[in-house]
Amino acid sequence: MECLNNPVDAANPKSRPERTPPDLVTERVGRAKAARVRSPNCYPRTTTERAWTVSDTILYALGVGAGQADPTDELRFTTENSTGHRPAALPTFATLLAAEPPRLGEPAVVRHAGETLTLHRPLPPAGQARVTATVTGVYDQTSGALVHHRSEIHGIDGAPLATVERAMFVIGAGGFGGPRAPVTAGQPLHADPAVARAAGLPGPVLHGLCTYGFAARTLLHAVADGDPDLIHRISARFSAPLFPGDTLTVLVWRRPGGALFQAVDGQGRLVLDRGVLELHRRPA
């Protein structure tokens, strides 16, 4: 497969509470024709340097609701100078260290479809890392193309720190005869009302990684006793958008070594599905 160059068809009706104006549909289709989604070996491997501070990890924790119910709670994640609370990073901060996927088309036709974070060792609250990223698969899902992108994050000492596997769905880029994705259990869309409308949405939606972060923080306390060092792997499929100000409810089913989970919005609609949390084994 050299490339895909298909027009956009209608988005999922469940994510289209209002009909998109015809001019915006036309504009979206026209832009999609210029997009080129290629086979995995057409995308170059990239290497990126990352650095972060305690302030960065604190801002992330506050952004996903840490200490919201009680300012004196979760002080490990929200302050750097509280007596008896050694600073720590929420495990999902590692998703911010991942490399950006290659450009796959206009933001209105690209969806973040899923995220899997694997931590190989505890994430420090401040540090430096080198990130090597590759496109690992391009799949034909008929109504669109699913692109898998993996970032291998190594600490400054060269030892593996985390792996972030990301799935991006490109609307209208399917039907090219490629393999389907194996079955397993763009940013302006989240800030620009015009781009959100072009995607068939009534307004900007909450970033999928923000929903993911809120859910993971709930799991941290519900399953891992608030200890970030116990988190090994968190995986979820982004099944529907969540809108700012909506209610997020995380449903957790504990099992040996971790839990299964889903998250629903205030209407009971699934926004995160096929969630899996795996814990590191506690030291004997």
N, C-alpha and C positions, 0 to 999 in steps of 0.2 A: 504494500500500500504506500503510495507516494503522498497523497494528501486528501483531505476532505473539503468539499466546497459546496455544501448544500444550503438551500434557503431554510429559514426558520419556520417551523409549523407552530400550531397553537400550543401555548404552555398548559400545564396541568390545570384543569378547571378548578381544582380545590384551592389553588393558590391565586385564583383570579376572581375575587369578590366583585370587581367592577370590570366591565368590558373596556378593553384598551381602545382608545381612539384610532380610527383607520390610518391616520397620517403617522402615528407613532409605530404602528405595526409595519407600515411600509418602510419607514426609516430603519427599523430593527432588521427587517429582512434584507434591505440593501446593504447594511453594514455586515451582516453575516456572510454575504457572498464574498466579501473581501477577506474573511477569516480563513486561515489554513491550519487544520489540525493534522499533524503528520504522524508517521509511525514512530515508535520509541527511539529507534537508532538515529532519527533525524534531529533529535534535540541534543545539544551539547551538554556534557557534564559541567557543572559549575562548582566553584569553591568560593565561599564567603567567610569573612571574619566577623565575629560578633563579640560585643562586650556589653556588660550590664552591671548596674550598681544596685545597692540595697534600695535606693529610692525607686528604681524601676520596678523591683519586685513588690515593694509596698504599694505603689500606684496600681499595679496589676491586681493585687489582692483587694484593694479598695474598690476597684472597678468591677469585680465579680462578687461584691457584697460582703466581704469580710468585715466583721465588727458592726454590721449594719443594725442588727437587733440589739446589741449591747457593745458600746465602745470599749469596754474593758475585756471583751472576749476576743480571742484570736490575736492577742498582742504579738505573738511570734511573727505573724505575717504583716501586721499593720504598723509596727514601730521598730526602731532600731536602738532604743536606749531605755527600755523598760526593765527595771530590776527583776531578775529571775526569768526573763524571757529572751532566750538567745534567738536572734533573727533567723528566719527560715523563709524559703520560697515555696509558694504553692506549686505542686508538681506540674500543673498545666501551663505554668509560665514558660516551660520548655517549648511549647508550640510557637511562641513568638520568636524563638531563635531559628526556626526552620527557614530555609530559603524560599523565596517567592517562586511559585510555578511559572513556567514560560507563558507568554501571552497567548491565549487561546481564542480570543475574539473580543467583541465589545462586551463591557460588563453586564449588559442586559441579557446576554445569552449564555453567560457562564455562571454555574451554580457550584458552591462548595457542597459536595455530596456526602463526605464522611471524613473522619479523622481517627487515627490510631497513634497513640503516644506510648512508647516503650522507654522506660527509664532503666539504664544499666547501672546507675549508682545515684545516690542522693544529689539533687540539684543544689549547688551552693547559692546563697542569696546574692552574691556578686561574683563576677568572674569573666573569663574570656573563653572563646571557643572558635573552632574552625568547622564550617559546615560544608559538606560535600553532597550535592544533590543531583538526582537523575530522574528522568521519566522512565518508569518501569513497565508501563503498559498503556495501550490505546485500544479501547474495546467498542464494538458496535452494539449499541443498545436499541437500535431501530429508530427511536425518536430522537436520539442524540448520541454523542460519543462520550465515553467515560475515560478520563485520563488519570492514571495513577502516578503520583510523584512522591519520591522518598528522599528525605534529608537525613544524613548520618552526621550527628553532632559529636565532636570530640573535644575534650577539654584541652587546656593549654599544655598539659603534660602528654597529650597524644592518646590518652586512654578514652574509650567510648563513654559518652555521657548519656546520650538519648538518641532515639530514632523516631522521626515523625513521618508517618505515611498518610498522604492526603489524596482524596479522590475529588476530581473536578468534573462536572457534567456540562457538556456544551450542547445546548438545545439546538435541534435541527441539523446536527452534523452526523447523524447516523445513516444507516442504509447503504453503507459502502461495501458490505460483504465481509467484514472482518469478524474475528471471534468475539463472542459475548464475554463479559466479565465473569470470572469464577464466582459462584454463589457461596457466600459466607454468611454464618449466623451473624470576584472582582470588587473591590472596595467601594467605589462611588454608589453602588446599589444601596449601601447602608447609610448614606448621608445626603444624597442628591435626590430630591423628590422627582425630578424629570426623568432620571435614569430608572428609578423605581417604577414609575408609571409605564415607561417603555418596556419594562419586564413584566407588565401585567399586574402590578401590585398597587394597592391604594396609597402607599407611602413607603418611606424607608423602613427596612426591617432590621432587627437586631442581628449583628454579625453572628454567624454560626459558632465561631470560636468563643464568643461571649456566653452564649447559651451553654456550650460545652464546659466552659470554666465554672459557671454557676452550678451545673450538675455535678461536676467533679469535686467541687468544694463540699457539697452536701454529702457525697460518697466518702470523702476523706474523714468526716466526722462520724457518719453513720456506720461505716464499716472498718475504718483504719484507726479509730480512737484518736483522730486528729494528728496522727504522726505521719508527716509526708514521706519519711524514709521508708515506710512500708509499701508505698505505691510502686508497683512494677509496670503495669500496663493498663491504659484506659482507651477503649475503642467505642465508637458510636457512629451510626448513620444519621445524617441530617435529613429528616423526612418531610419537614414543613417549616416555613418561616415563623419566627416569633416576633411580635411587634413590641417596641419599647413601651413599658408600663403594664404589659400583660403579666399574668400570674404564671409562674413555672412550678409545676409539681413533679418531683422525682419519685418514681416508683422503684423500690429496691427489693430484689429477691436474693437473700444471702445464700451462699453455697460454700463448700470447703475451699479455702484459698482465695475467696473474693466474693463477687456478687454479679448478678445480671441486673440491668436497669433499663428503664424507659423514662422519658420526660414528656409531660403533656402541658398544653396551655390552659388558659382559663375556661375554654370551651370543651376541654377534654380531648382535644386533637393531638395526636402524636407529633412532637417536634424533634425528639431524639428516639431512635429505635435501635434494636439489636445491640444494646449497650453491654459491654463486658468490662468488669474491673478485676484485675489480678493483683494479688499482694505478693511481696517478697516473703519468704519464710522467716518467721521470727527466729533470732539466734537461740540456740539451745541453752 
